[in-house]
Structure formats: structure tokens, C-alpha cells
């Protein structure tokens, strides 16, 4: 299996074609009545779970470091600062 680093994935994402993004958006608009569904047909593999967990951890840590996500010690909750009231 080919291994990709996080930087490789991010560069591929940043270089993605807008036509592809439009096609994906149109696909998501299709309904189940039209024969499309976004539900998964197979369980995630162990490697896929590890990759998704890693991406989630990195995203949250970057948010905490940049200040867009804050941890409230009293309620033990992570808050996204732009969505907090007042």
C-alpha cells in the first residue's frame, strides 16, 4: 500500500480542481429516490479509522493553538469561539 504524509494529502486537497468539487456537490444533492445514498456499504478498515482519528486530532490541536477552539475547564467542553454568544 502507498503511504501518504499529511502534507501530501493537504497539498492534493489544495490543488483539487473546482470542476471536481462541483461534481461532488451535485452528487450530494441527489436523493435516495434517484438511486443515490450517502450511507456506507462497508465498515471502515483499521487503517482508515487510524487516519481519520489522526486527522481529527491534528485539526483540533491546530484549532486550540490558533485560538479558534477553547477548552472550558468548568464544563469540560471544547468550544468553537466564532459560534459562542457574546
Beta strands, then each sheet from edge to edge (+ up, - down):
strand 1: 69-72
strand 2: 77-80
sheet 1: 1+ 2-
end
